[in-house]
Amino acid sequence: MDSRKTPSDSRAVMSEVVLPNDTNPHGTMFGGRLLSLMDKCAAVAAMRHAGIVCVTVSVDSVEFTSPIQLGEVVTIEAWVNRAFHTSLEVEILVEAENLIQKERRQCNHAYFTFVAVNEHGKPDSVHPIHPETDLEKKRYERAAMRRELRLHLKGRLDLKDTIYLKDDLIAAISRRDL
């Protein structure tokens, strides 16, 4: 039996109806409420892969592209793109569905970074992830590029020490499909 974990093994999906206490005076979902749900779904994906508690350490590239209306169903899907030594990148996709009109649309997309922690609250190693499909392999490679970019921007990685960004920093920053 193959014990290698794939991105699809980590997949987590949550759905919830947007109720009045989830909305602002415009009748749209609070961004903070949505981020909370995204964090929970992403944590499930991270822990599903790691097999231990994982905590959020960063949230990148949150894009609110369409408001989610009162009464719509919000569906959040999360999966692990790449596992590093103790950290994992989780990608999150959010869709809203109007059940009456039978319409679905993408509303949000983000990357969260988690760190696996042991029972003492200290970082613990995680198993690598093994992408299978072409899309999973593309996400896997881009996760490494995003990680290097995050570390470089935080001053924790010198540009000369990067693998993916040495010749591509401008392209990496300007490309939206990272």
C-alpha positions in Angstrom: 0.0 0.0 0.0 1.3 3.5 -1.0 1.4 5.7 2.1 2.5 8.8 0.2 0.1 11.7 0.7 -1.2 13.7 -2.3 -2.8 17.1 -2.4 -6.2 15.5 -3.0 -5.8 13.5 0.3 -5.7 16.8 2.2 -8.8 18.3 0.5 -11.4 19.9 2.8 -14.7 21.4 1.9 -17.1 23.4 4.1 -20.5 24.9 3.1 -22.6 27.3 5.1 -25.7 29.5 4.6 -25.0 33.2 5.0 -27.3 34.4 7.8 -28.2 38.0 9.0 -25.6 37.8 11.8 -22.9 37.1 9.2 -23.6 40.3 7.2 -23.0 44.0 7.3 -25.6 46.7 6.7 -25.3 46.2 2.9 -26.4 42.6 3.3 -23.1 41.1 2.3 -20.9 38.8 4.4 -18.4 40.3 6.7 -14.8 39.8 5.4 -13.6 38.8 8.8 -16.3 36.2 9.1 -15.3 34.8 5.8 -11.6 34.8 6.7 -12.5 32.8 9.9 -14.2 30.2 7.9 -11.4 30.0 5.4 -8.9 29.6 8.3 -10.9 26.7 9.7 -11.2 24.9 6.4 -7.5 25.5 5.6 -6.5 24.2 9.1 -8.5 21.0 8.4 -6.5 20.5 5.1 -3.2 21.2 6.9 -3.9 18.8 9.8 -5.3 16.2 7.4 -1.9 16.2 5.7 0.3 16.6 8.8 -1.5 14.3 11.1 -0.9 16.8 14.0 -2.1 20.2 15.1 -1.2 23.0 12.6 -1.4 26.7 13.4 -1.8 29.6 11.0 1.4 31.7 10.6 0.5 33.8 7.5 -2.2 34.7 5.1 -1.2 35.8 1.6 -2.9 37.2 -1.4 -6.5 37.3 -0.1 -8.6 38.5 -3.0 -12.2 39.5 -2.4 -13.5 39.4 -5.9 -17.3 39.3 -5.4 -19.5 40.0 -2.4 -21.4 37.1 -0.8 -25.0 38.0 -0.3 -27.3 37.2 2.6 -29.0 33.9 2.0 -26.4 32.6 -0.4 -24.4 29.4 0.4 -20.7 30.0 0.8 -18.5 27.0 0.0 -14.8 26.9 0.9 -12.4 24.4 -0.5 -8.8 24.0 0.7 -5.9 21.7 -0.1 -2.2 21.5 0.6 0.0 22.6 -2.3 3.3 21.8 -0.7 4.8 20.7 2.5 8.2 22.1 3.5 10.1 21.0 6.6 7.6 22.2 9.3 5.3 24.4 7.2 2.6 23.8 4.7 1.1 26.1 2.0 -2.7 25.7 1.8 -4.6 27.1 -1.1 -8.2 28.2 -0.5 -11.0 28.8 -3.0 -14.3 30.3 -2.0 -17.5 30.2 -4.1 -21.0 31.6 -3.4 -24.1 29.9 -4.6 -27.5 31.4 -5.1 -29.8 28.3 -4.7 -32.9 30.1 -6.1 -31.2 31.3 -9.3 -28.9 28.2 -9.5 -25.8 30.3 -10.0 -22.3 29.8 -8.6 -19.4 32.2 -8.7 -15.9 32.4 -7.3 -15.6 35.1 -4.6 -12.3 34.7 -3.0 -8.9 33.0 -3.3 -6.0 32.9 -0.9 -2.9 31.1 0.3 -2.4 30.4 4.0 0.8 29.1 5.6 0.6 26.7 8.6 3.2 25.3 10.8 2.8 21.8 12.4 3.3 21.8 16.1 3.9 19.0 18.6 2.3 18.6 22.0 4.7 21.1 23.5 3.8 23.8 20.9 7.1 23.5 19.1 7.4 23.2 15.3 7.4 19.6 14.1 8.4 18.1 10.8 5.8 17.1 8.2 5.9 14.5 5.5 6.4 15.7 1.9 3.4 15.9 -0.4 3.4 14.1 -3.7 1.6 15.9 -6.5 0.1 13.6 -9.1 -1.8 15.7 -11.7 -0.2 18.3 -13.9 -2.2 21.0 -12.0 -1.0 19.7 -8.7 2.6 19.7 -10.0 2.2 23.3 -11.2 0.8 24.3 -7.8 3.6 22.5 -6.0 6.3 24.4 -8.0 4.6 27.7 -7.6 4.3 27.2 -3.8 8.1 27.0 -3.6 8.3 30.2 -5.5 5.8 32.0 -3.3 7.6 30.7 -0.2 10.9 32.1 -1.4 9.2 35.4 -2.2 7.6 35.6 1.3 10.9 34.8 3.0 12.8 37.3 0.8 10.3 40.1 1.5 10.5 39.4 5.2 14.3 39.6 5.1 14.8 36.0 6.0 16.2 34.9 2.6 18.8 36.7 0.5 18.0 36.9 -3.2 21.3 35.3 -4.0 20.3 32.2 -1.9 17.0 31.7 -3.7 16.5 28.9 -6.2 13.3 30.0 -8.0 13.6 33.8 -7.8 17.2 34.5 -8.9 16.3 35.2 -12.5 12.6 35.6 -12.1 11.9 38.1 -9.3 10.3 40.7 -11.5 8.2 38.1 -13.3 7.2 36.5 -10.0 6.0 39.7 -8.5 4.2 40.9 -11.6 2.5 37.6 -12.5 -1.0 37.1 -11.1 -1.0 33.4 -11.5 1.5 32.7 -8.8 
